[in-house]
Amino acid sequence: MLLMPQFLCQITTCPPPDFPERGRYEPEEAEYEVGLRVGYICNAGMLIFFDENYTLLYDHKPVTCQSNGKWSGGTPFCGK
């Protein structure tokens, strides 16, 4: 009798990213497949910053769901 190996395929997803204070991200889903991107948007009148040193993001690239189930990059924050 010939036994064939069985392969299990596990689909990796990312949980929703953290919401920036005074902002949001799009698209908003329950979970994200590897390779999908999320863009952050600040509320009206707010600027988007990368860190607590208030490094202003002029060209913020979206974060991407990675194969390890984590997001590339950190969560920016919105302020004045």
mmCIF file of the N, C-alpha and C atoms, coordinates in Angstrom:
data_MODEL
# 
_entry.id   MODEL 
# 
loop_
_atom_site.group_PDB 
_atom_site.id 
_atom_site.type_symbol 
_atom_site.label_atom_id 
_atom_site.label_alt_id 
_atom_site.label_comp_id 
_atom_site.label_asym_id 
_atom_site.label_entity_id 
_atom_site.label_seq_id 
_atom_site.pdbx_PDB_ins_code 
_atom_site.Cartn_x 
_atom_site.Cartn_y 
_atom_site.Cartn_z 
_atom_site.occupancy 
_atom_site.B_iso_or_equiv 
_atom_site.pdbx_formal_charge 
_atom_site.auth_seq_id 
_atom_site.auth_comp_id 
_atom_site.auth_asym_id 
_atom_site.auth_atom_id 
_atom_site.pdbx_PDB_model_num 
ATOM 1   N N  . MET A 1 1  ? 0.847   -1.164 0.000  1.00 0.00 ? 1  MET A N  1 
ATOM 2   C CA . MET A 1 1  ? 0.000   0.000  0.000  1.00 0.00 ? 1  MET A CA 1 
ATOM 3   C C  . MET A 1 1  ? 0.903   1.241  0.000  1.00 0.00 ? 1  MET A C  1 
ATOM 4   N N  . LEU A 1 2  ? 0.611   2.134  -0.891 1.00 0.00 ? 2  LEU A N  1 
ATOM 5   C CA . LEU A 1 2  ? 1.366   3.377  -1.014 1.00 0.00 ? 2  LEU A CA 1 
ATOM 6   C C  . LEU A 1 2  ? 0.657   4.472  -0.225 1.00 0.00 ? 2  LEU A C  1 
ATOM 7   N N  . LEU A 1 3  ? 1.372   5.049  0.725  1.00 0.00 ? 3  LEU A N  1 
ATOM 8   C CA . LEU A 1 3  ? 0.794   6.134  1.525  1.00 0.00 ? 3  LEU A CA 1 
ATOM 9   C C  . LEU A 1 3  ? 1.273   7.465  0.978  1.00 0.00 ? 3  LEU A C  1 
ATOM 10  N N  . MET A 1 4  ? 0.356   8.319  0.724  1.00 0.00 ? 4  MET A N  1 
ATOM 11  C CA . MET A 1 4  ? 0.676   9.651  0.221  1.00 0.00 ? 4  MET A CA 1 
ATOM 12  C C  . MET A 1 4  ? 0.738   10.616 1.408  1.00 0.00 ? 4  MET A C  1 
ATOM 13  N N  . PRO A 1 5  ? 1.747   11.456 1.434  1.00 0.00 ? 5  PRO A N  1 
ATOM 14  C CA . PRO A 1 5  ? 1.807   12.429 2.530  1.00 0.00 ? 5  PRO A CA 1 
ATOM 15  C C  . PRO A 1 5  ? 0.656   13.424 2.427  1.00 0.00 ? 5  PRO A C  1 
ATOM 16  N N  . GLN A 1 6  ? 0.210   13.854 3.570  1.00 0.00 ? 6  GLN A N  1 
ATOM 17  C CA . GLN A 1 6  ? -0.859  14.851 3.598  1.00 0.00 ? 6  GLN A CA 1 
ATOM 18  C C  . GLN A 1 6  ? -0.245  16.209 3.923  1.00 0.00 ? 6  GLN A C  1 
ATOM 19  N N  . PHE A 1 7  ? -0.662  17.176 3.194  1.00 0.00 ? 7  PHE A N  1 
ATOM 20  C CA . PHE A 1 7  ? -0.173  18.527 3.403  1.00 0.00 ? 7  PHE A CA 1 
ATOM 21  C C  . PHE A 1 7  ? -1.305  19.387 3.934  1.00 0.00 ? 7  PHE A C  1 
ATOM 22  N N  . LEU A 1 8  ? -0.978  20.155 4.920  1.00 0.00 ? 8  LEU A N  1 
ATOM 23  C CA . LEU A 1 8  ? -1.949  21.096 5.462  1.00 0.00 ? 8  LEU A CA 1 
ATOM 24  C C  . LEU A 1 8  ? -1.549  22.497 5.039  1.00 0.00 ? 8  LEU A C  1 
ATOM 25  N N  . CYS A 1 9  ? -2.504  23.214 4.564  1.00 0.00 ? 9  CYS A N  1 
ATOM 26  C CA . CYS A 1 9  ? -2.251  24.586 4.147  1.00 0.00 ? 9  CYS A CA 1 
ATOM 27  C C  . CYS A 1 9  ? -2.928  25.507 5.151  1.00 0.00 ? 9  CYS A C  1 
ATOM 28  N N  . GLN A 1 10 ? -2.147  26.356 5.769  1.00 0.00 ? 10 GLN A N  1 
ATOM 29  C CA . GLN A 1 10 ? -2.697  27.303 6.723  1.00 0.00 ? 10 GLN A CA 1 
ATOM 30  C C  . GLN A 1 10 ? -2.592  28.701 6.129  1.00 0.00 ? 10 GLN A C  1 
ATOM 31  N N  . ILE A 1 11 ? -3.711  29.355 6.020  1.00 0.00 ? 11 ILE A N  1 
ATOM 32  C CA . ILE A 1 11 ? -3.736  30.704 5.469  1.00 0.00 ? 11 ILE A CA 1 
ATOM 33  C C  . ILE A 1 11 ? -3.409  31.687 6.586  1.00 0.00 ? 11 ILE A C  1 
ATOM 34  N N  . THR A 1 12 ? -2.401  32.491 6.350  1.00 0.00 ? 12 THR A N  1 
ATOM 35  C CA . THR A 1 12 ? -2.005  33.494 7.332  1.00 0.00 ? 12 THR A CA 1 
ATOM 36  C C  . THR A 1 12 ? -2.764  34.785 7.061  1.00 0.00 ? 12 THR A C  1 
ATOM 37  N N  . THR A 1 13 ? -3.284  35.357 8.118  1.00 0.00 ? 13 THR A N  1 
ATOM 38  C CA . THR A 1 13 ? -3.959  36.649 8.019  1.00 0.00 ? 13 THR A CA 1 
ATOM 39  C C  . THR A 1 13 ? -3.408  37.561 9.111  1.00 0.00 ? 13 THR A C  1 
ATOM 40  N N  . CYS A 1 14 ? -3.692  38.828 8.992  1.00 0.00 ? 14 CYS A N  1 
ATOM 41  C CA . CYS A 1 14 ? -3.328  39.806 10.015 1.00 0.00 ? 14 CYS A CA 1 
ATOM 42  C C  . CYS A 1 14 ? -4.605  40.289 10.692 1.00 0.00 ? 14 CYS A C  1 
ATOM 43  N N  . PRO A 1 15 ? -4.533  40.549 11.999 1.00 0.00 ? 15 PRO A N  1 
ATOM 44  C CA . PRO A 1 15 ? -5.681  41.168 12.661 1.00 0.00 ? 15 PRO A CA 1 
ATOM 45  C C  . PRO A 1 15 ? -5.778  42.621 12.214 1.00 0.00 ? 15 PRO A C  1 
ATOM 46  N N  . PRO A 1 16 ? -6.873  43.278 12.513 1.00 0.00 ? 16 PRO A N  1 
ATOM 47  C CA . PRO A 1 16 ? -6.953  44.702 12.173 1.00 0.00 ? 16 PRO A CA 1 
ATOM 48  C C  . PRO A 1 16 ? -5.810  45.465 12.838 1.00 0.00 ? 16 PRO A C  1 
ATOM 49  N N  . PRO A 1 17 ? -5.233  46.452 12.148 1.00 0.00 ? 17 PRO A N  1 
ATOM 50  C CA . PRO A 1 17 ? -4.171  47.251 12.766 1.00 0.00 ? 17 PRO A CA 1 
ATOM 51  C C  . PRO A 1 17 ? -4.751  48.161 13.845 1.00 0.00 ? 17 PRO A C  1 
ATOM 52  N N  . ASP A 1 18 ? -3.868  48.748 14.629 1.00 0.00 ? 18 ASP A N  1 
ATOM 53  C CA . ASP A 1 18 ? -4.308  49.687 15.666 1.00 0.00 ? 18 ASP A CA 1 
ATOM 54  C C  . ASP A 1 18 ? -4.834  50.965 15.017 1.00 0.00 ? 18 ASP A C  1 
ATOM 55  N N  . PHE A 1 19 ? -5.889  51.514 15.624 1.00 0.00 ? 19 PHE A N  1 
ATOM 56  C CA . PHE A 1 19 ? -6.414  52.798 15.150 1.00 0.00 ? 19 PHE A CA 1 
ATOM 57  C C  . PHE A 1 19 ? -5.517  53.914 15.665 1.00 0.00 ? 19 PHE A C  1 
ATOM 58  N N  . PRO A 1 20 ? -5.173  54.869 14.805 1.00 0.00 ? 20 PRO A N  1 
ATOM 59  C CA . PRO A 1 20 ? -4.453  56.030 15.325 1.00 0.00 ? 20 PRO A CA 1 
ATOM 60  C C  . PRO A 1 20 ? -5.435  56.919 16.085 1.00 0.00 ? 20 PRO A C  1 
ATOM 61  N N  . GLU A 1 21 ? -4.968  57.524 17.168 1.00 0.00 ? 21 GLU A N  1 
ATOM 62  C CA . GLU A 1 21 ? -5.816  58.451 17.904 1.00 0.00 ? 21 GLU A CA 1 
ATOM 63  C C  . GLU A 1 21 ? -6.155  59.628 16.996 1.00 0.00 ? 21 GLU A C  1 
ATOM 64  N N  . ARG A 1 22 ? -7.415  60.003 16.936 1.00 0.00 ? 22 ARG A N  1 
ATOM 65  C CA . ARG A 1 22 ? -7.919  61.085 16.081 1.00 0.00 ? 22 ARG A CA 1 
ATOM 66  C C  . ARG A 1 22 ? -7.749  60.766 14.593 1.00 0.00 ? 22 ARG A C  1 
ATOM 67  N N  . GLY A 1 23 ? -7.927  59.499 14.271 1.00 0.00 ? 23 GLY A N  1 
ATOM 68  C CA . GLY A 1 23 ? -7.806  59.093 12.875 1.00 0.00 ? 23 GLY A CA 1 
ATOM 69  C C  . GLY A 1 23 ? -8.433  57.733 12.634 1.00 0.00 ? 23 GLY A C  1 
ATOM 70  N N  . ARG A 1 24 ? -8.177  57.200 11.462 1.00 0.00 ? 24 ARG A N  1 
ATOM 71  C CA . ARG A 1 24 ? -8.732  55.901 11.087 1.00 0.00 ? 24 ARG A CA 1 
ATOM 72  C C  . ARG A 1 24 ? -7.838  55.280 10.020 1.00 0.00 ? 24 ARG A C  1 
ATOM 73  N N  . TYR A 1 25 ? -8.212  54.104 9.590  1.00 0.00 ? 25 TYR A N  1 
ATOM 74  C CA . TYR A 1 25 ? -7.523  53.473 8.466  1.00 0.00 ? 25 TYR A CA 1 
ATOM 75  C C  . TYR A 1 25 ? -8.560  52.915 7.505  1.00 0.00 ? 25 TYR A C  1 
ATOM 76  N N  . GLU A 1 26 ? -8.147  52.722 6.281  1.00 0.00 ? 26 GLU A N  1 
ATOM 77  C CA . GLU A 1 26 ? -9.020  52.152 5.244  1.00 0.00 ? 26 GLU A CA 1 
ATOM 78  C C  . GLU A 1 26 ? -8.215  51.178 4.405  1.00 0.00 ? 26 GLU A C  1 
ATOM 79  N N  . PRO A 1 27 ? -8.814  50.093 3.982  1.00 0.00 ? 27 PRO A N  1 
ATOM 80  C CA . PRO A 1 27 ? -10.172 49.631 4.260  1.00 0.00 ? 27 PRO A CA 1 
ATOM 81  C C  . PRO A 1 27 ? -10.255 49.017 5.655  1.00 0.00 ? 27 PRO A C  1 
ATOM 82  N N  . GLU A 1 28 ? -11.446 49.034 6.220  1.00 0.00 ? 28 GLU A N  1 
ATOM 83  C CA . GLU A 1 28 ? -11.669 48.475 7.549  1.00 0.00 ? 28 GLU A CA 1 
ATOM 84  C C  . GLU A 1 28 ? -12.310 47.098 7.395  1.00 0.00 ? 28 GLU A C  1 
ATOM 85  N N  . GLU A 1 29 ? -11.580 46.066 7.796  1.00 0.00 ? 29 GLU A N  1 
ATOM 86  C CA . GLU A 1 29 ? -12.033 44.676 7.659  1.00 0.00 ? 29 GLU A CA 1 
ATOM 87  C C  . GLU A 1 29 ? -11.871 43.952 8.998  1.00 0.00 ? 29 GLU A C  1 
ATOM 88  N N  . ALA A 1 30 ? -12.447 42.757 9.108  1.00 0.00 ? 30 ALA A N  1 
ATOM 89  C CA . ALA A 1 30 ? -12.292 41.938 10.314 1.00 0.00 ? 30 ALA A CA 1 
ATOM 90  C C  . ALA A 1 30 ? -10.912 41.295 10.364 1.00 0.00 ? 30 ALA A C  1 
ATOM 91  N N  . GLU A 1 31 ? -10.372 40.927 9.203  1.00 0.00 ? 31 GLU A N  1 
ATOM 92  C CA . GLU A 1 31 ? -9.020  40.387 9.087  1.00 0.00 ? 31 GLU A CA 1 
ATOM 93  C C  . GLU A 1 31 ? -8.520  40.662 7.677  1.00 0.00 ? 31 GLU A C  1 
ATOM 94  N N  . TYR A 1 32 ? -7.208  40.547 7.500  1.00 0.00 ? 32 TYR A N  1 
ATOM 95  C CA . TYR A 1 32 ? -6.584  40.923 6.233  1.00 0.00 ? 32 TYR A CA 1 
ATOM 96  C C  . TYR A 1 32 ? -5.676  39.803 5.751  1.00 0.00 ? 32 TYR A C  1 
ATOM 97  N N  . GLU A 1 33 ? -5.763  39.491 4.466  1.00 0.00 ? 33 GLU A N  1 
ATOM 98  C CA . GLU A 1 33 ? -4.887  38.488 3.874  1.00 0.00 ? 33 GLU A CA 1 
ATOM 99  C C  . GLU A 1 33 ? -3.504  39.080 3.641  1.00 0.00 ? 33 GLU A C  1 
ATOM 100 N N  . VAL A 1 34 ? -2.510  38.203 3.612  1.00 0.00 ? 34 VAL A N  1 
ATOM 101 C CA . VAL A 1 34 ? -1.130  38.619 3.363  1.00 0.00 ? 34 VAL A CA 1 
ATOM 102 C C  . VAL A 1 34 ? -1.063  39.411 2.061  1.00 0.00 ? 34 VAL A C  1 
ATOM 103 N N  . GLY A 1 35 ? -0.358  40.524 2.101  1.00 0.00 ? 35 GLY A N  1 
ATOM 104 C CA . GLY A 1 35 ? -0.193  41.366 0.918  1.00 0.00 ? 35 GLY A CA 1 
ATOM 105 C C  . GLY A 1 35 ? -1.162  42.528 0.841  1.00 0.00 ? 35 GLY A C  1 
ATOM 106 N N  . LEU A 1 36 ? -2.259  42.482 1.602  1.00 0.00 ? 36 LEU A N  1 
ATOM 107 C CA . LEU A 1 36 ? -3.212  43.593 1.566  1.00 0.00 ? 36 LEU A CA 1 
ATOM 108 C C  . LEU A 1 36 ? -2.644  44.790 2.316  1.00 0.00 ? 36 LEU A C  1 
ATOM 109 N N  . ARG A 1 37 ? -2.995  45.969 1.848  1.00 0.00 ? 37 ARG A N  1 
ATOM 110 C CA . ARG A 1 37 ? -2.483  47.214 2.419  1.00 0.00 ? 37 ARG A CA 1 
ATOM 111 C C  . ARG A 1 37 ? -3.589  48.004 3.096  1.00 0.00 ? 37 ARG A C  1 
ATOM 112 N N  . VAL A 1 38 ? -3.181  48.760 4.098  1.00 0.00 ? 38 VAL A N  1 
ATOM 113 C CA . VAL A 1 38 ? -4.083  49.639 4.832  1.00 0.00 ? 38 VAL A CA 1 
ATOM 114 C C  . VAL A 1 38 ? -3.449  51.022 4.855  1.00 0.00 ? 38 VAL A C  1 
ATOM 115 N N  . GLY A 1 39 ? -4.243  52.041 4.564  1.00 0.00 ? 39 GLY A N  1 
ATOM 116 C CA . GLY A 1 39 ? -3.767  53.421 4.619  1.00 0.00 ? 39 GLY A CA 1 
ATOM 117 C C  . GLY A 1 39 ? -4.387  54.150 5.797  1.00 0.00 ? 39 GLY A C  1 
ATOM 118 N N  . TYR A 1 40 ? -3.597  54.979 6.452  1.00 0.00 ? 40 TYR A N  1 
ATOM 119 C CA . TYR A 1 40 ? -4.066  55.755 7.604  1.00 0.00 ? 40 TYR A CA 1 
ATOM 120 C C  . TYR A 1 40 ? -4.509  57.145 7.162  1.00 0.00 ? 40 TYR A C  1 
ATOM 121 N N  . ILE A 1 41 ? -5.562  57.640 7.801  1.00 0.00 ? 41 ILE A N  1 
ATOM 122 C CA . ILE A 1 41 ? -6.128  58.950 7.496  1.00 0.00 ? 41 ILE A CA 1 
ATOM 123 C C  . ILE A 1 41 ? -6.417  59.651 8.818  1.00 0.00 ? 41 ILE A C  1 
ATOM 124 N N  . CYS A 1 42 ? -6.011  60.909 8.927  1.00 0.00 ? 42 CYS A N  1 
ATOM 125 C CA . CYS A 1 42 ? -6.289  61.689 10.136 1.00 0.00 ? 42 CYS A CA 1 
ATOM 126 C C  . CYS A 1 42 ? -7.607  62.441 9.990  1.00 0.00 ? 42 CYS A C  1 
ATOM 127 N N  . ASN A 1 43 ? -8.217  62.735 11.133 1.00 0.00 ? 43 ASN A N  1 
ATOM 128 C CA . ASN A 1 43 ? -9.429  63.546 11.133 1.00 0.00 ? 43 ASN A CA 1 
ATOM 129 C C  . ASN A 1 43 ? -9.110  64.933 10.576 1.00 0.00 ? 43 ASN A C  1 
ATOM 130 N N  . ALA A 1 44 ? -10.148 65.653 10.166 1.00 0.00 ? 44 ALA A N  1 
ATOM 131 C CA . ALA A 1 44 ? -9.980  66.988 9.581  1.00 0.00 ? 44 ALA A CA 1 
ATOM 132 C C  . ALA A 1 44 ? -9.180  67.896 10.509 1.00 0.00 ? 44 ALA A C  1 
ATOM 133 N N  . GLY A 1 45 ? -8.231  68.628 9.935  1.00 0.00 ? 45 GLY A N  1 
ATOM 134 C CA . GLY A 1 45 ? -7.416  69.566 10.687 1.00 0.00 ? 45 GLY A CA 1 
ATOM 135 C C  . GLY A 1 45 ? -6.216  68.952 11.386 1.00 0.00 ? 45 GLY A C  1 
ATOM 136 N N  . MET A 1 46 ? -6.056  67.636 11.288 1.00 0.00 ? 46 MET A N  1 
ATOM 137 C CA . MET A 1 46 ? -4.950  66.943 11.943 1.00 0.00 ? 46 MET A CA 1 
ATOM 138 C C  . MET A 1 46 ? -3.875  66.584 10.923 1.00 0.00 ? 46 MET A C  1 
ATOM 139 N N  . LEU A 1 47 ? -2.640  66.494 11.400 1.00 0.00 ? 47 LEU A N  1 
ATOM 140 C CA . LEU A 1 47 ? -1.514  66.051 10.579 1.00 0.00 ? 47 LEU A CA 1 
ATOM 141 C C  . LEU A 1 47 ? -1.106  64.660 11.033 1.00 0.00 ? 47 LEU A C  1 
ATOM 142 N N  . ILE A 1 48 ? -0.509  63.896 10.140 1.00 0.00 ? 48 ILE A N  1 
ATOM 143 C CA . ILE A 1 48 ? -0.097  62.536 10.485 1.00 0.00 ? 48 ILE A CA 1 
ATOM 144 C C  . ILE A 1 48 ? 1.398   62.522 10.817 1.00 0.00 ? 48 ILE A C  1 
ATOM 145 N N  . PHE A 1 49 ? 1.724   61.935 11.975 1.00 0.00 ? 49 PHE A N  1 
ATOM 146 C CA . PHE A 1 49 ? 3.099   61.878 12.460 1.00 0.00 ? 49 PHE A CA 1 
ATOM 147 C C  . PHE A 1 49 ? 3.530   60.428 12.638 1.00 0.00 ? 49 PHE A C  1 
ATOM 148 N N  . PHE A 1 50 ? 4.835   60.202 12.513 1.00 0.00 ? 50 PHE A N  1 
ATOM 149 C CA . PHE A 1 50 ? 5.375   58.855 12.612 1.00 0.00 ? 50 PHE A CA 1 
ATOM 150 C C  . PHE A 1 50 ? 5.773   58.471 14.027 1.00 0.00 ? 50 PHE A C  1 
ATOM 151 N N  . ASP A 1 51 ? 6.253   59.417 14.823 1.00 0.00 ? 51 ASP A N  1 
ATOM 152 C CA . ASP A 1 51 ? 6.750   59.071 16.151 1.00 0.00 ? 51 ASP A CA 1 
ATOM 153 C C  . ASP A 1 51 ? 6.510   60.211 17.138 1.00 0.00 ? 51 ASP A C  1 
ATOM 154 N N  . GLU A 1 52 ? 6.881   59.958 18.401 1.00 0.00 ? 52 GLU A N  1 
ATOM 155 C CA . GLU A 1 52 ? 6.659   60.953 19.454 1.00 0.00 ? 52 GLU A CA 1 
ATOM 156 C C  . GLU A 1 52 ? 7.529   62.194 19.302 1.00 0.00 ? 52 GLU A C  1 
ATOM 157 N N  . ASN A 1 53 ? 8.509   62.154 18.399 1.00 0.00 ? 53 ASN A N  1 
ATOM 158 C CA . ASN A 1 53 ? 9.318   63.339 18.099 1.00 0.00 ? 53 ASN A CA 1 
ATOM 159 C C  . ASN A 1 53 ? 8.643   64.221 17.050 1.00 0.00 ? 53 ASN A C  1 
ATOM 160 N N  . TYR A 1 54 ? 7.421   63.868 16.700 1.00 0.00 ? 54 TYR A N  1 
ATOM 161 C CA . TYR A 1 54 ? 6.625   64.612 15.728 1.00 0.00 ? 54 TYR A CA 1 
ATOM 162 C C  . TYR A 1 54 ? 7.295   64.681 14.360 1.00 0.00 ? 54 TYR A C  1 
ATOM 163 N N  . THR A 1 55 ? 7.807   63.540 13.925 1.00 0.00 ? 55 THR A N  1 
ATOM 164 C CA . THR A 1 55 ? 8.337   63.436 12.571 1.00 0.00 ? 55 THR A CA 1 
ATOM 165 C C  . THR A 1 55 ? 7.143   63.400 11.626 1.00 0.00 ? 55 THR A C  1 
ATOM 166 N N  . LEU A 1 56 ? 6.961   64.467 10.891 1.00 0.00 ? 56 LEU A N  1 
ATOM 167 C CA . LEU A 1 56 ? 5.804   64.611 10.010 1.00 0.00 ? 56 LEU A CA 1 
ATOM 168 C C  . LEU A 1 56 ? 5.942   63.701 8.801  1.00 0.00 ? 56 LEU A C  1 
ATOM 169 N N  . LEU A 1 57 ? 4.864   63.027 8.468  1.00 0.00 ? 57 LEU A N  1 
ATOM 170 C CA . LEU A 1 57 ? 4.862   62.151 7.304  1.00 0.00 ? 57 LEU A CA 1 
ATOM 171 C C  . LEU A 1 57 ? 4.258   62.893 6.129  1.00 0.00 ? 57 LEU A C  1 
ATOM 172 N N  . TYR A 1 58 ? 5.090   63.261 5.193  1.00 0.00 ? 58 TYR A N  1 
ATOM 173 C CA . TYR A 1 58 ? 4.594   63.935 3.991  1.00 0.00 ? 58 TYR A CA 1 
ATOM 174 C C  . TYR A 1 58 ? 4.137   62.923 2.957  1.00 0.00 ? 58 TYR A C  1 
ATOM 175 N N  . ASP A 1 59 ? 4.764   61.759 2.949  1.00 0.00 ? 59 ASP A N  1 
ATOM 176 C CA . ASP A 1 59 ? 4.448   60.732 1.961  1.00 0.00 ? 59 ASP A CA 1 
ATOM 177 C C  . ASP A 1 59 ? 4.342   59.396 2.681  1.00 0.00 ? 59 ASP A C  1 
ATOM 178 N N  . HIS A 1 60 ? 3.293   59.238 3.489  1.00 0.00 ? 60 HIS A N  1 
ATOM 179 C CA . HIS A 1 60 ? 3.145   58.014 4.278  1.00 0.00 ? 60 HIS A CA 1 
ATOM 180 C C  . HIS A 1 60 ? 2.707   56.858 3.396  1.00 0.00 ? 60 HIS A C  1 
ATOM 181 N N  . LYS A 1 61 ? 3.520   55.844 3.374  1.00 0.00 ? 61 LYS A N  1 
ATOM 182 C CA . LYS A 1 61 ? 3.165   54.650 2.617  1.00 0.00 ? 61 LYS A CA 1 
ATOM 183 C C  . LYS A 1 61 ? 2.252   53.785 3.477  1.00 0.00 ? 61 LYS A C  1 
ATOM 184 N N  . PRO A 1 62 ? 1.313   53.100 2.862  1.00 0.00 ? 62 PRO A N  1 
ATOM 185 C CA . PRO A 1 62 ? 0.429   52.234 3.645  1.00 0.00 ? 62 PRO A CA 1 
ATOM 186 C C  . PRO A 1 62 ? 1.206   51.075 4.255  1.00 0.00 ? 62 PRO A C  1 
ATOM 187 N N  . VAL A 1 63 ? 0.666   50.511 5.328  1.00 0.00 ? 63 VAL A N  1 
ATOM 188 C CA . VAL A 1 63 ? 1.264   49.323 5.927  1.00 0.00 ? 63 VAL A CA 1 
ATOM 189 C C  . VAL A 1 63 ? 0.708   48.099 5.212  1.00 0.00 ? 63 VAL A C  1 
ATOM 190 N N  . THR A 1 64 ? 1.485   47.015 5.211  1.00 0.00 ? 64 THR A N  1 
ATOM 191 C CA . THR A 1 64 ? 1.127   45.799 4.483  1.00 0.00 ? 64 THR A CA 1 
ATOM 192 C C  . THR A 1 64 ? 1.064   44.622 5.437  1.00 0.00 ? 64 THR A C  1 
ATOM 193 N N  . CYS A 1 65 ? 0.068   43.758 5.263  1.00 0.00 ? 65 CYS A N  1 
ATOM 194 C CA . CYS A 1 65 ? -0.033  42.519 6.030  1.00 0.00 ? 65 CYS A CA 1 
ATOM 195 C C  . CYS A 1 65 ? 1.060   41.572 5.544  1.00 0.00 ? 65 CYS A C  1 
ATOM 196 N N  . GLN A 1 66 ? 1.930   41.141 6.467  1.00 0.00 ? 66 GLN A N  1 
ATOM 197 C CA . GLN A 1 66 ? 3.062   40.293 6.112  1.00 0.00 ? 66 GLN A CA 1 
ATOM 198 C C  . GLN A 1 66 ? 2.759   38.814 6.376  1.00 0.00 ? 66 GLN A C  1 
ATOM 199 N N  . SER A 1 67 ? 3.585   37.946 5.835  1.00 0.00 ? 67 SER A N  1 
ATOM 200 C CA . SER A 1 67 ? 3.372   36.501 5.952  1.00 0.00 ? 67 SER A CA 1 
ATOM 201 C C  . SER A 1 67 ? 3.515   35.986 7.380  1.00 0.00 ? 67 SER A C  1 
ATOM 202 N N  . ASN A 1 68 ? 4.091   36.787 8.284  1.00 0.00 ? 68 ASN A N  1 
ATOM 203 C CA . ASN A 1 68 ? 4.204   36.378 9.685  1.00 0.00 ? 68 ASN A CA 1 
ATOM 204 C C  . ASN A 1 68 ? 2.979   36.808 10.505 1.00 0.00 ? 68 ASN A C  1 
ATOM 205 N N  . GLY A 1 69 ? 1.968   37.381 9.835  1.00 0.00 ? 69 GLY A N  1 
ATOM 206 C CA . GLY A 1 69 ? 0.746   37.802 10.510 1.00 0.00 ? 69 GLY A CA 1 
ATOM 207 C C  . GLY A 1 69 ? 0.849   39.157 11.180 1.00 0.00 ? 69 GLY A C  1 
ATOM 208 N N  . LYS A 1 70 ? 1.932   39.883 10.911 1.00 0.00 ? 70 LYS A N  1 
ATOM 209 C CA . LYS A 1 70 ? 2.138   41.207 11.499 1.00 0.00 ? 70 LYS A CA 1 
ATOM 210 C C  . LYS A 1 70 ? 2.141   42.268 10.398 1.00 0.00 ? 70 LYS A C  1 
ATOM 211 N N  . TRP A 1 71 ? 1.921   43.495 10.795 1.00 0.00 ? 71 TRP A N  1 
ATOM 212 C CA . TRP A 1 71 ? 1.901   44.618 9.863  1.00 0.00 ? 71 TRP A CA 1 
ATOM 213 C C  . TRP A 1 71 ? 3.293   45.200 9.699  1.00 0.00 ? 71 TRP A C  1 
ATOM 214 N N  . SER A 1 72 ? 3.607   45.610 8.481  1.00 0.00 ? 72 SER A N  1 
ATOM 215 C CA . SER A 1 72 ? 4.868   46.313 8.240  1.00 0.00 ? 72 SER A CA 1 
ATOM 216 C C  . SER A 1 72 ? 4.727   47.719 8.797  1.00 0.00 ? 72 SER A C  1 
ATOM 217 N N  . GLY A 1 73 ? 5.731   48.221 9.444  1.00 0.00 ? 73 GLY A N  1 
ATOM 218 C CA . GLY A 1 73 ? 5.670   49.577 9.980  1.00 0.00 ? 73 GLY A CA 1 
ATOM 219 C C  . GLY A 1 73 ? 4.809   49.675 11.217 1.00 0.00 ? 73 GLY A C  1 
ATOM 220 N N  . GLY A 1 74 ? 4.876   50.826 11.859 1.00 0.00 ? 74 GLY A N  1 
ATOM 221 C CA . GLY A 1 74 ? 4.102   51.051 13.069 1.00 0.00 ? 74 GLY A CA 1 
ATOM 222 C C  . GLY A 1 74 ? 2.866   51.876 12.796 1.00 0.00 ? 74 GLY A C  1 
ATOM 223 N N  . THR A 1 75 ? 2.128   52.127 13.852 1.00 0.00 ? 75 THR A N  1 
ATOM 224 C CA . THR A 1 75 ? 0.926   52.939 13.744 1.00 0.00 ? 75 THR A CA 1 
ATOM 225 C C  . THR A 1 75 ? 1.291   54.408 13.917 1.00 0.00 ? 75 THR A C  1 
ATOM 226 N N  . PRO A 1 76 ? 1.004   55.240 12.935 1.00 0.00 ? 76 PRO A N  1 
ATOM 227 C CA . PRO A 1 76 ? 1.264   56.672 13.093 1.00 0.00 ? 76 PRO A CA 1 
ATOM 228 C C  . PRO A 1 76 ? 0.230   57.280 14.038 1.00 0.00 ? 76 PRO A C  1 
ATOM 229 N N  . PHE A 1 77 ? 0.410   58.542 14.383 1.00 0.00 ? 77 PHE A N  1 
ATOM 230 C CA . PHE A 1 77 ? -0.615  59.209 15.177 1.00 0.00 ? 77 PHE A CA 1 
ATOM 231 C C  . PHE A 1 77 ? -0.932  60.558 14.555 1.00 0.00 ? 77 PHE A C  1 
ATOM 232 N N  . CYS A 1 78 ? -2.078  61.064 14.937 1.00 0.00 ? 78 CYS A N  1 
ATOM 233 C CA . CYS A 1 78 ? -2.573  62.306 14.355 1.00 0.00 ? 78 CYS A CA 1 
ATOM 234 C C  . CYS A 1 78 ? -2.555  63.407 15.410 1.00 0.00 ? 78 CYS A C  1 
ATOM 235 N N  . GLY A 1 79 ? -2.077  64.579 15.026 1.00 0.00 ? 79 GLY A N  1 
ATOM 236 C CA . GLY A 1 79 ? -2.009  65.703 15.950 1.00 0.00 ? 79 GLY A CA 1 
ATOM 237 C C  . GLY A 1 79 ? -1.932  67.014 15.188 1.00 0.00 ? 79 GLY A C  1 
ATOM 238 N N  . LYS A 1 80 ? -1.709  68.097 15.932 1.00 0.00 ? 80 LYS A N  1 
ATOM 239 C CA . LYS A 1 80 ? -1.623  69.432 15.317 1.00 0.00 ? 80 LYS A CA 1 
ATOM 240 C C  . LYS A 1 80 ? -0.221  69.955 15.424 1.00 0.00 ? 80 LYS A C  1 
# 
